[in-house]
């Protein structure tokens, strides 16, 4: 049975986009929770209803929002109807949205979300936090996924769960990547498996911790803070490492993909482990590492990811390199030049740079996207990050 479905079905029939809004009397941060960006993921909706009903106006300084993602897909309990709403946040798609005559279901959902986001950002003088709540088709520890900007890293360390970096290199058009290009703190939280009631509890605990760590609560420490921290420590089995994505199996149009049964996220795998079948042919692991988000649903084109932990020394080194803006040194290398310095985008000639390890670019905060057969673009979130908005926050 889908978690929270009975409780939510009637509300969704005549729902508004914003289903929770608490505005305190005192000025403070704006905290936006998205839930149900994928319509088969109800845990975030259910957890927000449970957590935010305990929060009163007098408890808040600033504003807290609970926002539905894909309302029509939530009604149908489907990941999406015509297009994945969490793969549509590209510049070209947003430009088309303004003039497009015939809007699909997801176009309409996106347009409403886009207008809401622009309204929030046009009025933002205080820190703004965007939190996207999800669940997965496989069993998993709760975890955070982020674009690799220091404001995201620092805030994510407030929570006793694993953190996964670099997924933006492998996904096109997630909502959080769009928000990160605007410079705002944006993190995703995966609470567990879609149909597991524990996912709602994991999500509810995380919401309470976010309320506390973001500083929107009048009282600096929530009375049940330790309870929620212990809950997530236990749910994540004490794993709080930082990981990065090193591989993704992308399901091509028309490909018949089937994951072997029994895998779970964060499971250790050996090289040559049989993971799945693609068009009847075996797919073996190319690395000794950890399996991440194996696909056990019909919709979606992310077959599985492979992740590995990042040594703490490299995390500290990358923080130092970004602080001193050492990335300018990269343009001294052959084949690398600025594509858009203001936006922190480098252009690399693959014929020259193909022997350079990805980890070098990662240290400086760059993640890559292939542009064409001969060039790729390297994106740095630090150069657009609104660090000045957050540097007085207690977690910074």
C-alpha atoms as one frame of an Amber mdcrd trajectory, in Angstrom:
protein
   0.000   0.000   0.000   1.317   3.467  -0.889   2.394   5.343   2.236  -0.036
   8.124   3.173  -2.278   7.636   0.134  -5.626   7.383   1.932  -4.902  10.468
   4.007  -3.881  12.541   0.978  -6.206  11.478  -1.819  -9.117  13.715  -0.836
  -6.842  16.724  -0.263  -5.284  16.328  -3.712  -8.636  16.450  -5.533  -8.927
  20.194  -4.929  -5.394  20.929  -3.807  -3.470  24.155  -3.926   0.214  24.144
  -4.775   1.200  25.371  -1.313  -0.329  23.038   1.263   1.498  24.473   4.278
   2.563  28.054   4.962   3.606  29.291   8.398   4.750  32.908   8.678   6.153
  34.147  11.962   5.883  37.669  13.292   9.670  38.126  13.293  11.910  38.384
  10.240  13.964  35.299   9.443  14.915  32.688   6.867  12.552  31.239   4.269
  12.388  27.445   4.274  10.743  25.671   1.326   9.991  21.945   1.377   9.021
  20.291  -1.931   7.210  16.948  -1.727   5.828  14.709  -4.448   7.954  15.959
  -7.358   7.521  12.324  -8.344   3.898  11.272  -7.990   4.621   7.805  -6.591
   6.512   9.281  -3.622   4.044  10.191  -0.883   6.294   9.952   2.179   7.379
  13.598   2.021   3.789  14.836   1.786   2.685  12.679   4.686   5.703  13.635
   6.837   5.197  17.368   6.247   1.572  17.069   7.337   2.655  15.324  10.530
   5.630  17.557  11.327   4.283  20.996  10.426   0.968  20.597  12.205   2.959
  20.734  15.468   4.562  24.080  14.506   2.701  27.286  15.363   3.127  30.819
  14.068   4.612  31.853  17.418   7.333  29.182  16.990   8.652  30.674  13.751
  10.856  33.564  12.733  10.639  33.817   8.979   8.498  31.540   6.800   8.049
  27.824   6.190   6.376  26.385   3.079   5.208  22.893   2.188   4.786  22.686
  -1.600   3.300  19.931  -3.751   5.413  18.858  -6.721   3.501  16.933  -9.377
  -0.117  17.145  -8.209  -1.689  15.302 -11.142   0.832  12.449 -10.893   0.260
  12.230  -7.120  -3.455  11.739  -7.780  -2.633   8.841 -10.105   0.192   7.438
  -7.918   2.510   7.599 -10.941   6.083   8.906 -11.088   4.953  11.213 -13.891
   2.307  11.408 -16.623   4.087  12.576 -19.782   7.544  13.760 -18.618   9.668
  13.441 -15.481   9.122  16.741 -13.644  12.534  16.367 -12.005  14.345  16.266
 -15.366  12.790  19.404 -16.902  14.661  22.256 -15.200  16.970  23.183 -18.064
  17.410  26.646 -19.556  15.955  25.576 -22.902  12.865  24.000 -21.302  12.199
  27.039 -19.090  12.551  29.371 -22.075  10.060  27.309 -24.088   7.622  27.318
 -21.178   6.959  31.039 -21.645   5.769  30.743 -25.250   4.598  27.131 -25.550
   1.004  26.965 -26.803   0.071  23.419 -25.834   1.229  22.527 -22.327   1.543
  18.940 -21.147   0.525  17.921 -17.620   4.089  18.380 -16.396   4.484  21.666
 -18.279   1.581  23.070 -16.268   2.990  21.713 -13.022   6.389  23.201 -13.814
   4.953  26.565 -14.771   3.167  26.874 -11.418   6.289  25.800  -9.519   8.442
  28.199 -11.542   6.119  31.095 -10.730   6.131  30.157  -7.038   9.937  29.952
  -6.936  10.317  33.308  -8.698   7.923  34.876  -6.213   9.956  33.529  -3.281
  13.266  34.662  -4.758  12.016  38.128  -5.738  11.199  38.831  -2.092  14.232
  37.173  -0.495  16.412  39.376   1.692  17.053  36.672   4.289  18.566  33.181
   3.721  16.464  30.859   1.568  16.573  27.066   1.967  15.150  24.648  -0.615
  14.615  21.047   0.542  13.356  18.395  -1.908  11.898  15.278  -0.244  12.015
  11.926  -2.049  11.964   8.149  -1.671  13.513   5.393  -3.812  12.279   2.207
  -5.457  14.899   0.102  -3.647  15.573  -0.363   0.030  18.036   2.247   1.236
  19.520   4.084   4.154  18.192   7.649   4.375  20.643   9.994   2.662  21.205
  13.514   1.353  22.106  14.296  -2.242  23.575  17.663  -3.216  25.203  19.656
  -5.974  28.788  20.159  -4.855  28.746  23.705  -3.419  30.204  24.487   0.008
  26.949  25.966   1.359  25.256  22.652   0.539  28.083  20.609   2.036  28.214
  22.588   5.278  24.470  22.516   5.874  24.271  18.809   5.030  26.815  18.019
   7.741  24.193  19.032  10.310  22.451  15.693   9.717  23.647  12.205  10.755
  23.084  10.560   7.354  25.279   9.787   4.317  25.854  12.595   1.787  26.184
  11.892  -1.935  27.917  14.421  -4.203  28.168  14.722  -7.948  24.898  13.229
  -9.129  24.364  16.403 -11.212  27.010  15.108 -13.649  24.736  12.205 -14.510
  21.254  13.796 -14.477  19.830  16.365 -16.861  17.439  18.977 -15.482  16.812
  18.221 -11.768  15.026  20.970  -9.838  17.840  21.276  -7.289  20.468  21.796
  -9.993  18.430  24.693 -11.359  18.150  26.258  -7.887  21.891  25.814  -7.365
  22.632  27.719 -10.573  20.761  30.592  -8.915  23.142  30.348  -5.947  20.735
  29.157  -3.255  21.173  26.385  -0.712  19.325  23.380  -2.110  19.480  19.780
  -0.895  17.624  16.580  -1.661  16.671  14.048   0.972  15.832  10.420   0.208
  13.979   8.992   3.205  13.768   5.307   2.294  11.799   2.969   0.039   8.532
   4.221  -1.475   6.191   1.884   0.351   8.056   1.539   3.643   6.246   3.269
   6.571   9.695   3.845   8.086  10.375   6.310   5.250   7.709   8.648   6.660
   9.315   8.495  10.112  12.761   9.132   8.604  11.354  12.073   6.674   9.541
  13.516   9.683  12.710  13.359  11.817  14.680  15.077   9.060  12.089  17.864
   8.710  12.312  18.639  12.429  16.103  18.753  12.259  15.960  21.072   9.240
  13.598  23.395  11.108  16.124  23.567  13.919  19.331  23.823  11.873  17.975
  26.457   9.481  17.248  28.766  12.402  13.582  29.377  11.621  12.509  28.196
  15.078  12.243  30.841  17.788  13.819  28.493  20.287  17.344  27.555  19.166
  17.016  23.896  20.171  13.940  21.805  19.557  12.833  19.878  22.652  13.005
  16.547  20.785  16.161  17.300  18.806  18.218  14.459  20.298  15.397  12.006
  19.664  15.323  12.890  15.965  19.118  12.767  15.691  19.223   9.316  17.280
  16.418   8.133  15.026  18.362   9.076  11.872  21.635   7.689  13.240  19.926
   4.355  13.766  18.109   4.474  10.412  21.382   5.199   8.583  23.201   2.522
  10.628  25.826   5.008  11.713  26.958   5.726   8.148  27.650   9.456   7.727
  30.425   9.440   5.119  30.525  11.666   2.064  30.292   9.726  -1.207  30.560
  10.662  -4.856  28.915   9.136  -7.909  31.424   7.527 -10.271  29.127   5.680
 -12.689  25.530   5.504 -13.872  23.777   2.970 -16.059  21.517   5.116 -18.213
  18.573   3.228 -19.710  18.299   4.094 -23.397  14.964   4.506 -25.226  13.642
   1.062 -26.102  16.165  -0.712 -23.864  14.810  -3.659 -21.911  16.425  -3.251
 -18.500  15.941  -5.461 -15.482  17.810  -5.139 -12.206  18.556  -8.416 -10.448
  16.420  -8.845  -7.352  17.679  -8.267  -3.846  20.071  -5.329  -4.172  19.862
  -2.329  -1.843  21.419   1.125  -1.877  24.855   1.448  -0.206  25.469  -2.276
  -0.628  29.126  -3.223  -1.121  29.763  -4.873  -4.480  32.823  -6.462  -6.033
  34.048  -5.845  -9.540  32.328  -8.171 -12.042  29.243  -8.646  -9.824  26.251
  -9.390 -12.051  23.920  -6.453 -11.415  21.310  -6.430 -14.161  20.292  -7.467
 -17.661  20.103  -5.078 -20.601  18.275  -6.434 -23.653  18.914  -9.897 -22.257
  22.667  -9.315 -21.888  24.343  -9.344 -18.454  25.544  -6.056 -16.945  28.518
  -6.465 -14.606  29.953  -4.043 -12.051  33.017  -2.219 -13.368  34.255  -1.225
  -9.910  34.672  -2.528  -6.400  32.495   0.084  -4.702  28.937   0.601  -3.466
  25.712   0.190  -5.398  23.394   3.193  -5.248  19.702   3.528  -6.088  19.129
   0.342  -8.140  15.914   0.712 -10.143  12.978  -1.478  -9.099  10.122   0.314
 -10.842   8.944   0.495 -14.450   9.323   4.260 -14.892  12.608   6.167 -14.885
  15.820   5.803 -16.889  18.390   5.627 -14.075  19.205   1.912 -13.963  21.672
   2.178 -11.089  24.546   4.303  -9.848  27.919   3.349  -8.391  29.398   5.429
  -5.553  32.571   5.479  -3.480  33.515   7.349  -0.315  35.637  10.501  -0.506
  38.615  10.588   1.908  38.229  13.453   4.437  41.617  14.900   3.418  40.316
  15.502  -0.119  37.183  17.203   1.228  39.350  19.562   3.289  41.702  20.218
   0.389  38.824  21.022  -1.961  37.391  23.430   0.612  40.722  25.267   0.820
  41.160  25.426  -2.965  37.700  26.917  -3.373  38.205  29.416  -0.576  41.252
  30.882  -2.306  39.600  30.581  -5.753  42.468  28.467  -7.033  40.330  27.353
  -9.982  41.792  30.215 -12.037  44.888  28.013 -12.309  42.918  25.570 -14.458
  42.796  28.091 -17.298  46.585  27.947 -17.452  46.324  24.341 -18.596  46.248
  23.576 -22.338  42.785  23.006 -23.778  40.908  24.796 -20.969  39.405  28.290
 -21.202  36.561  30.256 -19.677  33.201  29.669 -21.322  31.409  32.017 -18.882
  33.600  33.235 -16.013  30.760  35.015 -14.211  28.732  31.809 -14.089  31.786
  29.697 -13.279  31.745  27.642 -16.492  34.904  26.349 -18.185  35.150  24.878
 -21.671  37.536  21.946 -22.101  38.843  20.474 -25.339  38.520  16.711 -24.898
  41.334  16.003 -27.341  43.710  17.808 -24.974  42.212  17.098 -21.546  40.951
  13.523 -21.966  43.864  12.200 -19.876  43.102  14.471 -16.913  41.334  12.700
 -14.063  37.847  13.890 -13.121  38.969  14.062  -9.497  41.255  17.009 -10.322
  38.306  19.056 -11.550  36.210  17.906  -8.602  38.773  19.254  -6.141  38.277
  22.724  -7.597  34.485  22.332  -7.473  33.838  21.554 -11.131  31.429  18.957
 -12.446  31.245  18.238 -16.149  28.631  17.881 -18.876  29.505  16.748 -22.399
  28.847  19.538 -24.911  29.692  17.686 -28.127  32.176  15.083 -29.363  35.157
  17.363 -28.871  34.276  19.615 -25.932  32.730  19.498 -22.490  31.578  22.220
 -20.124  32.751  22.287 -16.504  30.382  23.907 -14.016  31.456  25.420 -10.695
  28.680  26.124  -8.180  30.980  28.206  -5.953  31.211  31.181  -8.295  27.435
  31.668  -8.320  26.843  30.570  -4.708  25.261  33.257  -2.523  27.635  32.596
   0.366  27.110  36.101   1.722  23.463  35.211   2.345  24.385  32.319   4.635
  27.726  33.116   6.266  26.087  34.343   9.490  24.043  31.157   9.851  25.164
  29.059  12.870  26.045  25.997  10.758  28.290  27.993   8.355
